């Protein structure tokens, strides 16, 4: 299993095997591989986990998209790294996992405006009427802009 030292950034590691027993796990927020059968892991609490696969090219990826990483562009960086291995956005299947929703992720109004300016699809409001950010909505907007149409 390939793990990440997730740091809320945009860096991606292209891997062909698990890290060595004595290796330090790199500080990245996405991993991609073309090695068949190599499991990639992403851990989240309220951040959005993103799993990506191009079944034709045999390329897969996993990304950790929190608010800072989303704004920094971790999802486009993961798709670009997959493309460098032969994937094509139109063939990529994307799945997002459980994460804090835009109706619950309360943020200051200025932060909401800053995130929404950087990433369309993130502007939200909590169920109680305060400013919020929809990270998963932003992930889907970024994927759509990249040409990834098969999104779940």
Secondary structure in CASP SS format (residue, H / E / C, confidence):
PFRMAT SS
TARGET T0000
AUTHOR 0000-0000-0000
METHOD secondary structure of the structure
MODEL  1
X C 1.00
X E 1.00
X C 1.00
X C 1.00
X C 1.00
X C 1.00
X C 1.00
X C 1.00
X C 1.00
X C 1.00
X C 1.00
X E 1.00
X E 1.00
X E 1.00
X C 1.00
X C 1.00
X C 1.00
X C 1.00
X C 1.00
X C 1.00
X C 1.00
X C 1.00
X C 1.00
X C 1.00
X C 1.00
X C 1.00
X C 1.00
X C 1.00
X C 1.00
X E 1.00
X E 1.00
X E 1.00
X E 1.00
X C 1.00
X C 1.00
X C 1.00
X C 1.00
X C 1.00
X C 1.00
X E 1.00
X C 1.00
X C 1.00
X C 1.00
X C 1.00
X C 1.00
X C 1.00
X C 1.00
X E 1.00
X E 1.00
X E 1.00
X E 1.00
X E 1.00
X E 1.00
X E 1.00
X C 1.00
X C 1.00
X C 1.00
X C 1.00
X E 1.00
X E 1.00
X E 1.00
X E 1.00
X E 1.00
X E 1.00
X E 1.00
X C 1.00
X H 1.00
X H 1.00
X H 1.00
X H 1.00
X H 1.00
X H 1.00
X C 1.00
X H 1.00
X H 1.00
X H 1.00
X H 1.00
X H 1.00
X H 1.00
X H 1.00
X H 1.00
X H 1.00
X H 1.00
X H 1.00
X C 1.00
X C 1.00
X C 1.00
X C 1.00
X H 1.00
X H 1.00
X H 1.00
X E 1.00
X E 1.00
X E 1.00
X E 1.00
X E 1.00
X C 1.00
X C 1.00
X C 1.00
X C 1.00
X C 1.00
X C 1.00
X C 1.00
X C 1.00
X C 1.00
X E 1.00
X C 1.00
X C 1.00
X H 1.00
X H 1.00
X H 1.00
X H 1.00
X H 1.00
X H 1.00
X H 1.00
X H 1.00
X H 1.00
X H 1.00
X C 1.00
X C 1.00
X C 1.00
X C 1.00
X E 1.00
X E 1.00
X E 1.00
X C 1.00
X C 1.00
X C 1.00
X C 1.00
X C 1.00
X E 1.00
X E 1.00
X E 1.00
X C 1.00
X H 1.00
X H 1.00
X H 1.00
X H 1.00
X H 1.00
X H 1.00
X H 1.00
X H 1.00
X H 1.00
X H 1.00
X H 1.00
X H 1.00
X C 1.00
X C 1.00
X C 1.00
X E 1.00
X E 1.00
X C 1.00
END
